[in-house]
């Protein structure tokens, strides 16, 4: 074995504690990278496979009533590969033993003449028998929420007529991977479900014999989607078209695509953070190691070892340190990634999961480790490479002493001798102290970021469903009705207040930008649905002109005072220019609002409303009001705000808890690695000084108090910059997660800051305990031997 190889093994043995600490940081970084990448690839590959196997449509269109022969014309459009006409309708459901209002969507199954788009994956049971009109397939999420099985029955109110439906099977569809009621912010599987039944009985129940009201298409390779949509809109215009759109506006696909985008953001942000911390930590360790081994490097070069051989030796040392964290990081990341992917597959209702540890992920993990090694050691290796024998054998010049700021201010009088020694040691090397504080502060910042998601989501719910939305029930009608319907709702026993609203699908256009959404007409001075300003104070609704959410205004390049073109997609296809009067602040979705009376006048309607928000006298009145709404065939849905919050919390609780736990463990590993390395390096640099103090009569406890005081002082100094770094990282996360579907508020709670600080202090205490044995066992004679 070569001399340098023996020295390499000896150095690794002496630095085993620091090697483990560095490996912990690398394990955290690599595991986070592998976890996020494998979860993303699994979600993306599973989606693409599911979409392909079950022929998920690419273009969607709705109409009031289109004749069946029109399908032949649609199929002949240039670029259309396959087209399928369907019957789709909202439905009120009744589940035995469940008293709340339950709504759903009923979708017709393709027959032999159809293309079989948006196919069904049967989890249990079978498809409905064509000879049995009342058999259906129920969506898995709804079936599991109510523990329904093939052979069970549910009741449905279709077009005012109550029917008993027999469940033939439990299924999944690529069209409803994310099953959510239109207009809701979060899924509620107990109160909203999707069912599929034969087209003929469904069309007969809805008076749509020989017609369809929903159309799905797939396109030929190379077809221009916008051109197909324009032709399709023109063809369906005489039949009450609501405008065709691509997958990007299909609700389930939008939510799933947004989740994939967030995973990409998480990969980039967390990987960059862990990469930077690991590289920073290695830089400190190798830089100080080279500094403490100046004489050994000089001796090696004096005995004929070249600069390249010495540099290669320290590069091998770094490589082994990094390699120690690579395999466990990959294994932990793969385990966590598989678990996260399974959680997402359950959340998004995929029938299977296509997860694998792809070679590209392994290559990226290796590149991550290599980049850490290169970035973290380039300075230290350069010193080892360039150090001359004469310079290395010359004793290092002692640091200059002088009265510092604290001494000149007289603050040292407040400290005992041990406290003065600690502060003088830190002030004597300001650069080294600053770097150590920065390293511990980065660990603290990552801990702050790990608690951020839970606090932010709680804030979103508080603002959106507490300040802005204040109703108990939201009622939507099957068709727009007169204002008398609101008076009828107000007369129900237990209803304290009613606020009607009018909703209409529109396209907003400003220059080359456009966006499709629903325009909401609100009652002036309403209290159940309030618009919020930037400071979350209620925003008055102007008598005319639009109020847009600030995110939507940014997407369209609009400001208050600008005019925007509004194209209505229902009823008369009207287009008009309206001014933007104000901007509202919301965290969920985007919206356009208009005063209810102004909207009715623009549409030429006397008092048309689409639904109403209800406030109840007492929570005990809820069951009676819900039952009364269920008995009204004109009511399409009744959404319960408290149930929506409860459903969201139960759905997201597992995701948030697991993410917070994993992120906290990773951040804690970094905190331990940074603090322990700082302590060990400080001990190795000051061993001679501490031994001198022991010889002069200081006890073991007094020497320990000096080192522990220095360590806790560094940790205390790092808390404030660590909190600031944490807030900055949270701001980056907020910016990366910003989307049309939701925006995360920048909320950092005192509990989050406190827990981050406690973990850093706990890591400091643990490092201090690990140092105790080394401090107590200092070899005074060996340490004090003259080296020059």
LUMSE-649676 format. One record per residue (C-alpha): residue in three letters; x, y negated, z. Coordinates in steps of 0.2 Angstrom, whole numbers, padded with zeros to 4 digits, always signed. Example, Ala and Ser with C-alpha at 12.3 -4.5 7.8 and 13.67 -1.06 7.14 Angstrom:
! LUMSE-649676
ala+0062+0022+0039;ser+0068+0005+0036;
//
This chain:
! LUMSE-649676
unk+0000+0000+0000;unk+0007-0017-0005;unk+0011-0030+0008;unk-0003-0042+0003;unk-0015-0028+0003;unk-0011-0024+0021;unk-0013-0042+0025;unk-0029-0043+0016;unk-0036-0029+0027;unk-0029-0037+0043;unk-0037-0053+0039;unk-0054-0045+0036;unk-0053-0036+0052;unk-0049-0052+0061;unk-0063-0061+0052;unk-0076-0048+0053;unk-0087-0059+0063;unk-0086-0073+0051;unk-0088-0060+0037;unk-0104-0054+0044;unk-0111-0072+0046;unk-0106-0076+0028;unk-0114-0060+0022;unk-0130-0064+0032;unk-0131-0081+0022;unk-0128-0072+0006;unk-0141-0058+0010;unk-0154-0072+0013;unk-0150-0081-0003;unk-0149-0065-0014;unk-0164-0057-0006;unk-0175-0073-0009;unk-0169-0073-0027;unk-0172-0055-0030;unk-0189-0055-0021;unk-0195-0070-0031;unk-0189-0064-0047;unk-0195-0046-0046;unk-0212-0053-0039;unk-0213-0065-0054;unk-0208-0052-0067;unk-0220-0039-0059;unk-0235-0052-0060;unk-0231-0057-0077;unk-0228-0040-0085;unk-0243-0033-0076;unk-0254-0048-0083;unk-0247-0045-0101;unk-0250-0027-0100;unk-0268-0028-0093;unk-0272-0042-0105;unk-0266-0032-0120;unk-0273-0015-0115;unk-0290-0022-0112;unk-0290-0035-0126;unk-0292-0051-0116;unk-0300-0065-0127;unk-0290-0080-0133;unk-0305-0092-0137;unk-0321-0094-0127;unk-0337-0103-0131;unk-0354-0106-0124;unk-0370-0110-0132;unk-0389-0111-0127;unk-0395-0099-0139;unk-0386-0094-0155;unk-0394-0081-0167;unk-0385-0064-0168;unk-0382-0065-0187;unk-0370-0080-0184;unk-0357-0068-0178;unk-0354-0062-0195;unk-0350-0080-0200;unk-0339-0082-0185;unk-0329-0067-0189;unk-0326-0073-0207;unk-0317-0089-0200;unk-0299-0091-0205;unk-0288-0085-0191;unk-0301-0075-0182;unk-0296-0057-0179;unk-0311-0051-0168;unk-0327-0060-0161;unk-0339-0053-0149;unk-0356-0061-0144;unk-0362-0059-0126;unk-0376-0063-0115;unk-0370-0071-0099;unk-0380-0079-0085;unk-0380-0084-0067;unk-0389-0073-0055;unk-0395-0073-0037;unk-0391-0056-0028;unk-0397-0048-0013;unk-0387-0036-0003;unk-0395-0025+0010;unk-0389-0030+0027;unk-0382-0047+0022;unk-0393-0062+0025;unk-0383-0076+0017;unk-0386-0082-0001;unk-0376-0072-0014;unk-0373-0078-0031;unk-0365-0070-0046;unk-0362-0069-0064;unk-0370-0056-0075;unk-0361-0051-0091;unk-0367-0040-0105;unk-0357-0025-0110;unk-0351-0023-0128;unk-0361-0011-0139;unk-0356+0000-0154;unk-0356-0015-0165;unk-0345-0026-0154;unk-0326-0027-0154;unk-0324-0022-0136;unk-0315-0038-0130;unk-0312-0041-0111;unk-0314-0022-0108;unk-0318-0014-0091;unk-0306-0004-0081;unk-0316+0008-0070;unk-0309+0010-0053;unk-0324+0021-0048;unk-0339+0029-0056;unk-0344+0027-0074;unk-0351+0015-0087;unk-0370+0012-0087;unk-0380+0024-0097;unk-0387+0016-0112;unk-0404+0024-0109;unk-0405+0017-0091;unk-0408-0002-0091;unk-0405-0005-0073;unk-0388+0002-0071;unk-0373-0010-0069;unk-0355-0010-0065;unk-0350-0021-0050;unk-0333-0031-0049;unk-0321-0023-0036;unk-0319-0038-0025;unk-0337-0040-0022;unk-0340-0021-0020;unk-0326-0020-0007;unk-0332-0035+0002;unk-0349-0027+0004;unk-0343-0009+0005;unk-0353-0004-0011;unk-0351+0012-0019;unk-0357+0020-0035;unk-0375+0026-0032;unk-0379+0011-0021;unk-0392-0002-0025;unk-0393-0021-0026;unk-0407-0033-0030;unk-0405-0047-0043;unk-0416-0062-0048;unk-0414-0064-0067;unk-0424-0078-0075;unk-0436-0079-0060;unk-0439-0060-0060;unk-0433-0048-0046;unk-0425-0032-0052;unk-0417-0018-0042;unk-0400-0013-0050;unk-0391+0004-0048;unk-0372+0003-0046;unk-0365+0016-0059;unk-0347+0010-0057;unk-0334-0001-0049;unk-0323-0011-0061;unk-0310-0024-0065;unk-0309-0035-0081;unk-0294-0046-0087;unk-0307-0060-0088;unk-0310-0060-0069;unk-0293-0056-0062;unk-0296-0071-0051;unk-0315-0070-0046;unk-0321-0087-0041;unk-0338-0096-0042;unk-0338-0111-0054;unk-0335-0127-0044;unk-0328-0118-0029;unk-0310-0122-0023;unk-0307-0105-0016;unk-0314-0087-0019;unk-0328-0080-0008;unk-0330-0062-0012;unk-0344-0060+0000;unk-0355-0073-0008;unk-0350-0072-0026;unk-0349-0057-0037;unk-0348-0052-0056;unk-0358-0038-0063;unk-0359-0030-0080;unk-0375-0022-0088;unk-0381-0017-0105;unk-0384-0031-0117;unk-0402-0027-0123;unk-0410-0026-0105;unk-0401-0042-0100;unk-0405-0051-0116;unk-0424-0046-0114;unk-0423-0052-0096;unk-0417-0069-0101;unk-0428-0071-0117;unk-0412-0070-0128;unk-0418-0055-0139;unk-0408-0056-0156;unk-0397-0070-0149;unk-0381-0073-0138;unk-0376-0087-0127;unk-0357-0083-0125;unk-0344-0080-0138;unk-0326-0073-0136;unk-0313-0071-0149;unk-0295-0065-0153;unk-0285-0073-0166;unk-0274-0067-0179;unk-0255-0068-0178;unk-0250-0086-0183;unk-0267-0093-0182;unk-0268-0111-0176;unk-0280-0111-0161;unk-0285-0129-0162;unk-0291-0127-0180;unk-0301-0111-0175;unk-0309-0121-0161;unk-0314-0136-0172;unk-0322-0124-0184;unk-0331-0115-0170;unk-0338-0131-0162;unk-0345-0136-0179;unk-0353-0120-0182;unk-0361-0119-0164;unk-0366-0137-0163;unk-0384-0134-0169;unk-0386-0121-0155;unk-0382-0131-0140;unk-0363-0128-0139;unk-0354-0134-0124;unk-0337-0134-0133;unk-0325-0120-0136;unk-0308-0118-0127;unk-0293-0107-0126;unk-0286-0097-0112;unk-0278-0112-0104;unk-0295-0118-0098;unk-0302-0101-0093;unk-0303-0101-0074;unk-0295-0084-0070;unk-0281-0087-0082;unk-0278-0104-0076;unk-0276-0099-0058;unk-0265-0084-0062;unk-0254-0095-0073;unk-0252-0108-0060;unk-0247-0094-0047;unk-0233-0089-0060;unk-0228-0107-0061;unk-0226-0108-0043;unk-0216-0092-0042;unk-0204-0100-0054;unk-0203-0116-0044;unk-0199-0105-0029;unk-0186-0096-0038;unk-0177-0112-0043;unk-0179-0122-0027;unk-0175-0108-0015;unk-0161-0101-0025;unk-0153-0118-0027;unk-0154-0121-0008;unk-0147-0105-0003;unk-0133-0106-0016;unk-0128-0123-0010;unk-0128-0118+0009;unk-0118-0102+0005;unk-0106-0111-0006;unk-0104-0125+0007;unk-0101-0112+0021;unk-0088-0102+0011;unk-0079-0119+0007;unk-0077-0123+0026;unk-0072-0105+0031;unk-0059-0103+0017;unk-0053-0121+0018;unk-0050-0119+0037;unk-0043-0102+0035;unk-0030-0108+0023;unk-0026-0122+0034;unk-0023-0111+0049;unk-0012-0099+0038;unk-0001-0113+0031;unk+0015-0105+0038;unk+0011-0088+0032;unk+0008-0094+0015;unk+0024-0103+0015;unk+0034-0088+0021;unk+0026-0077+0007;unk+0031-0089-0006;unk+0048-0091+0002;unk+0050-0072+0000;unk+0046-0072-0018;unk+0028-0071-0020;unk+0021-0082-0034;unk+0008-0095-0032;unk-0004-0083-0043;unk-0001-0068-0032;unk-0005-0079-0016;unk-0020-0086-0024;unk-0026-0069-0030;unk-0024-0063-0012;unk-0036-0076-0005;unk-0048-0074-0020;unk-0049-0055-0016;unk-0053-0060+0002;unk-0067-0071-0003;unk-0073-0058-0016;unk-0074-0044-0002;unk-0084-0057+0009;unk-0096-0060-0004;unk-0097-0042-0010;unk-0102-0037+0008;unk-0118-0047+0006;unk-0123-0042-0012;unk-0129-0024-0010;unk-0140-0027+0006;unk-0146-0043-0002;unk-0152-0034-0017;unk-0160-0020-0006;unk-0169-0032+0005;unk-0175-0042-0009;unk-0181-0027-0019;unk-0191-0021-0004;unk-0198-0038-0001;unk-0202-0041-0019;unk-0211-0025-0021;unk-0222-0029-0005;unk-0225-0047-0012;unk-0230-0040-0029;unk-0242-0028-0021;unk-0250-0042-0011;unk-0252-0052-0027;unk-0259-0037-0036;unk-0272-0035-0023;unk-0276-0054-0022;unk-0278-0056-0041;unk-0287-0039-0043;unk-0275-0030-0055;unk-0279-0012-0058;unk-0261-0007-0057;unk-0244-0015-0054;unk-0229-0014-0066;unk-0215-0017-0054;unk-0197-0013-0057;unk-0179-0019-0052;unk-0174-0025-0069;unk-0155-0024-0074;unk-0157-0043-0078;unk-0162-0046-0060;unk-0147-0037-0054;unk-0136-0046-0066;unk-0143-0063-0060;unk-0140-0058-0042;unk-0122-0054-0046;unk-0120-0070-0055;unk-0127-0079-0039;unk-0114-0071-0028;unk-0100-0075-0040;unk-0106-0093-0042;unk-0106-0094-0023;unk-0088-0088-0022;unk-0082-0099-0035;unk-0090-0115-0029;unk-0087-0111-0011;unk-0068-0107-0012;unk-0061-0118-0026;unk-0054-0131-0014;unk-0047-0118-0002;unk-0039-0108-0016;unk-0031-0123-0024;unk-0023-0127-0007;unk-0016-0109-0006;unk-0010-0110-0024;unk-0002-0127-0023;unk+0006-0126-0006;unk+0025-0127-0006;unk+0036-0117+0006;unk+0044-0132+0013;unk+0028-0141+0016;unk+0020-0126+0024;unk+0034-0122+0036;unk+0034-0141+0042;unk+0023-0143+0057;unk+0008-0153+0054;unk+0008-0171+0059;unk-0003-0173+0075;unk-0018-0184+0073;unk-0017-0202+0077;unk-0024-0207+0094;unk-0033-0223+0098;unk-0047-0230+0108;unk-0063-0225+0099;unk-0080-0235+0098;unk-0087-0226+0113;unk-0071-0230+0124;unk-0071-0248+0119;unk-0089-0249+0123;unk-0086-0242+0140;unk-0098-0227+0138;unk-0085-0215+0142;unk-0087-0220+0160;unk-0104-0212+0160;unk-0096-0195+0156;unk-0086-0183+0166;unk-0068-0178+0160;unk-0075-0162+0150;unk-0088-0173+0141;unk-0074-0186+0136;unk-0063-0172+0129;unk-0078-0165+0119;unk-0082-0182+0111;unk-0063-0186+0108;unk-0061-0169+0099;unk-0076-0173+0088;unk-0071-0191+0085;unk-0053-0186+0081;unk-0058-0177+0065;unk-0073-0186+0058;unk-0073-0177+0041;unk-0073-0160+0049;unk-0086-0165+0062;unk-0097-0172+0048;unk-0096-0156+0037;unk-0101-0145+0052;unk-0115-0156+0056;unk-0121-0156+0038;unk-0120-0137+0038;unk-0130-0135+0053;unk-0142-0148+0047;unk-0145-0138+0031;unk-0150-0123+0041;unk-0162-0134+0051;unk-0169-0141+0035;unk-0173-0124+0027;unk-0181-0119+0044;unk-0192-0135+0042;unk-0197-0130+0024;unk-0201-0112+0029;unk-0215-0119+0040;unk-0221-0132+0028;unk-0234-0121+0018;unk-0245-0117+0032;unk-0246-0135+0038;unk-0249-0142+0021;unk-0263-0130+0017;unk-0271-0134+0034;unk-0270-0152+0029;unk-0278-0149+0012;unk-0293-0140+0020;unk-0295-0154+0033;unk-0295-0168+0020;unk-0304-0159+0006;unk-0317-0150+0016;unk-0318-0161+0031;unk-0316-0179+0025;unk-0322-0178+0007;unk-0334-0164+0007;unk-0345-0165+0022;unk-0361-0155+0017;unk-0366-0139+0025;unk-0374-0132+0009;unk-0371-0136-0010;unk-0386-0132-0021;unk-0385-0130-0040;unk-0400-0129-0051;unk-0402-0117-0066;unk-0407-0132-0077;unk-0406-0151-0073;unk-0422-0156-0064;unk-0431-0172-0059;unk-0428-0181-0043;unk-0443-0173-0035;unk-0432-0157-0033;unk-0422-0167-0020;unk-0437-0172-0011;unk-0443-0154-0011;unk-0426-0149-0003;unk-0427-0163+0010;unk-0444-0155+0015;unk-0437-0139+0020;unk-0437-0135+0039;unk-0419-0138+0046;unk-0413-0150+0032;unk-0407-0166+0039;unk-0400-0175+0024;unk-0400-0173+0005;unk-0389-0181-0008;unk-0392-0177-0026;unk-0379-0176-0040;unk-0379-0175-0059;unk-0365-0165-0068;unk-0361-0165-0086;unk-0347-0157-0096;unk-0336-0170-0105;unk-0320-0173-0114;unk-0310-0188-0109;unk-0298-0196-0122;unk-0285-0209-0121;unk-0274-0211-0135;unk-0267-0194-0140;unk-0271-0187-0123;unk-0287-0178-0119;unk-0294-0168-0105;unk-0310-0157-0103;unk-0319-0157-0086;unk-0336-0161-0078;unk-0342-0178-0075;unk-0350-0180-0058;unk-0364-0193-0055;unk-0364-0197-0036;unk-0376-0206-0026;unk-0371-0224-0021;unk-0365-0225-0003;unk-0366-0206-0001;unk-0360-0198+0015;unk-0360-0180+0011;unk-0348-0181-0004;unk-0336-0196-0002;unk-0322-0202-0013;unk-0305-0206-0004;unk-0292-0219-0007;unk-0274-0217-0005;unk-0274-0219+0014;unk-0289-0206+0014;unk-0301-0220+0019;unk-0318-0219+0010;unk-0318-0227-0007;unk-0334-0237-0012;unk-0342-0231-0028;unk-0343-0245-0041;unk-0360-0249-0049;unk-0353-0245-0066;unk-0337-0238-0073;unk-0328-0222-0069;unk-0318-0217-0054;unk-0304-0204-0058;unk-0293-0194-0047;unk-0276-0201-0047;unk-0268-0185-0054;unk-0280-0185-0069;unk-0277-0204-0072;unk-0258-0200-0073;unk-0261-0185-0085;unk-0271-0197-0096;unk-0259-0212-0094;unk-0274-0223-0086;unk-0274-0236-0074;unk-0289-0246-0066;unk-0295-0258-0079;unk-0291-0247-0094;unk-0305-0240-0105;unk-0307-0221-0109;unk-0317-0213-0122;unk-0330-0201-0114;unk-0338-0187-0125;unk-0353-0178-0118;unk-0354-0159-0123;unk-0371-0156-0117;unk-0388-0162-0124;unk-0385-0176-0136;unk-0367-0176-0141;unk-0363-0194-0137;unk-0347-0203-0136;unk-0344-0219-0127;unk-0330-0230-0120;unk-0331-0233-0101;unk-0319-0243-0090;unk-0309-0235-0076;unk-0313-0245-0060;unk-0304-0236-0047;unk-0293-0220-0043;unk-0297-0208-0029;unk-0286-0196-0020;unk-0289-0178-0019;unk-0279-0162-0017;unk-0290-0149-0026;unk-0293-0150-0044;unk-0296-0166-0054;unk-0312-0176-0056;unk-0321-0190-0065;unk-0335-0199-0055;unk-0349-0211-0060;unk-0363-0219-0050;unk-0379-0207-0052;unk-0390-0221-0058;unk-0378-0227-0070;unk-0375-0210-0077;unk-0394-0207-0079;unk-0395-0223-0088;unk-0381-0219-0100;unk-0389-0202-0104;unk-0406-0210-0106;unk-0413-0199-0092;unk-0425-0205-0079;unk-0420-0196-0064;unk-0411-0180-0069;unk-0401-0171-0056;unk-0391-0155-0057;unk-0391-0151-0039;unk-0389-0158-0021;unk-0379-0157-0005;unk-0388-0153+0011;unk-0384-0157+0029;unk-0393-0146+0042;unk-0400-0152+0058;unk-0392-0137+0068;unk-0381-0122+0063;unk-0395-0111+0069;unk-0406-0118+0054;unk-0394-0111+0041;unk-0402-0094+0040;unk-0419-0101+0037;unk-0414-0114+0024;unk-0404-0100+0015;unk-0419-0089+0014;unk-0430-0103+0007;unk-0417-0106-0006;unk-0416-0088-0011;unk-0435-0088-0014;unk-0433-0102-0027;unk-0430-0096-0045;unk-0424-0113-0050;unk-0409-0112-0038;unk-0394-0105-0047;unk-0382-0105-0032;unk-0380-0111-0014;unk-0362-0113-0008;unk-0359-0113+0010;unk-0344-0125+0015;unk-0340-0116+0031;unk-0341-0099+0022;unk-0329-0106+0009;unk-0316-0111+0022;unk-0318-0095+0031;unk-0316-0085+0015;unk-0301-0095+0010;unk-0292-0092+0027;unk-0296-0074+0027;unk-0290-0072+0009;unk-0274-0083+0011;unk-0270-0079+0029;unk-0259-0063+0024;unk-0250-0073+0010;unk-0246-0087+0021;unk-0241-0077+0036;unk-0229-0066+0026;unk-0221-0080+0016;unk-0219-0090+0033;unk-0211-0075+0041;unk-0199-0070+0027;unk-0194-0089+0025;unk-0191-0091+0043;unk-0181-0075+0045;unk-0170-0080+0030;unk-0168-0098+0037;unk-0164-0091+0054;unk-0150-0080+0046;unk-0143-0095+0038;unk-0143-0105+0054;unk-0134-0091+0063;unk-0121-0089+0050;unk-0118-0108+0049;unk-0117-0110+0068;unk-0107-0094+0072;unk-0094-0098+0058;unk-0092-0116+0065;unk-0089-0109+0082;unk-0077-0096+0077;unk-0067-0108+0066;unk-0066-0121+0080;unk-0060-0107+0092;unk-0046-0101+0080;unk-0040-0119+0077;unk-0041-0124+0096;unk-0035-0108+0104;unk-0018-0115+0108;unk-0025-0131+0116;unk-0038-0120+0126;unk-0024-0109+0132;unk-0014-0124+0137;unk-0028-0129+0148;unk-0029-0112+0156;unk-0011-0113+0160;unk-0013-0131+0167;unk-0026-0123+0180;unk-0043-0124+0171;unk-0054-0109+0175;unk-0062-0098+0162;unk-0079-0106+0165;unk-0072-0124+0163;unk-0064-0119+0146;unk-0080-0111+0141;unk-0090-0127+0145;unk-0078-0137+0134;unk-0081-0126+0119;unk-0100-0124+0122;unk-0102-0142+0125;unk-0093-0146+0108;unk-0105-0133+0100;unk-0121-0139+0107;unk-0116-0157+0103;unk-0113-0153+0085;unk-0130-0144+0085;unk-0139-0159+0093;unk-0131-0171+0081;unk-0137-0160+0067;unk-0155-0160+0072;unk-0160-0177+0065;unk-0151-0176+0048;unk-0158-0158+0048;unk-0176-0164+0050;unk-0173-0177+0036;unk-0166-0164+0024;unk-0181-0153+0028;unk-0193-0167+0024;unk-0183-0170+0008;unk-0184-0151+0003;unk-0203-0151+0007;unk-0204-0166-0005;unk-0196-0156-0019;unk-0208-0142-0015;unk-0223-0154-0017;unk-0216-0160-0033;unk-0213-0143-0040;unk-0230-0136-0035;unk-0240-0151-0042;unk-0253-0146-0054;unk-0270-0149-0061;unk-0278-0136-0050;unk-0271-0143-0033;unk-0258-0154-0026;unk-0249-0150-0009;unk-0249-0164+0003;unk-0232-0169+0011;unk-0236-0164+0029;unk-0222-0159+0041;unk-0230-0156+0058;unk-0221-0159+0075;unk-0223-0141+0078;unk-0214-0137+0062;unk-0199-0148+0067;unk-0199-0142+0085;unk-0199-0123+0080;unk-0184-0127+0068;unk-0175-0136+0081;unk-0178-0122+0094;unk-0171-0109+0081;unk-0155-0119+0078;unk-0152-0121+0097;unk-0156-0102+0099;unk-0143-0098+0086;unk-0131-0110+0094;unk-0134-0101+0111;unk-0131-0084+0103;unk-0115-0090+0095;unk-0109-0097+0112;unk-0112-0080+0120;unk-0103-0071+0106;unk-0088-0082+0109;unk-0088-0079+0127;unk-0078-0063+0127;unk-0065-0071+0115;unk-0063-0086+0126;unk-0061-0076+0142;unk-0048-0064+0134;unk-0036-0077+0127;unk-0018-0071+0127;unk-0010-0086+0135;unk+0008-0080+0131;unk+0005-0075+0113;unk-0005-0091+0110;unk+0008-0103+0117;unk+0023-0095+0108;unk+0032-0108+0098;unk+0029-0107+0080;unk+0041-0119+0073;
//
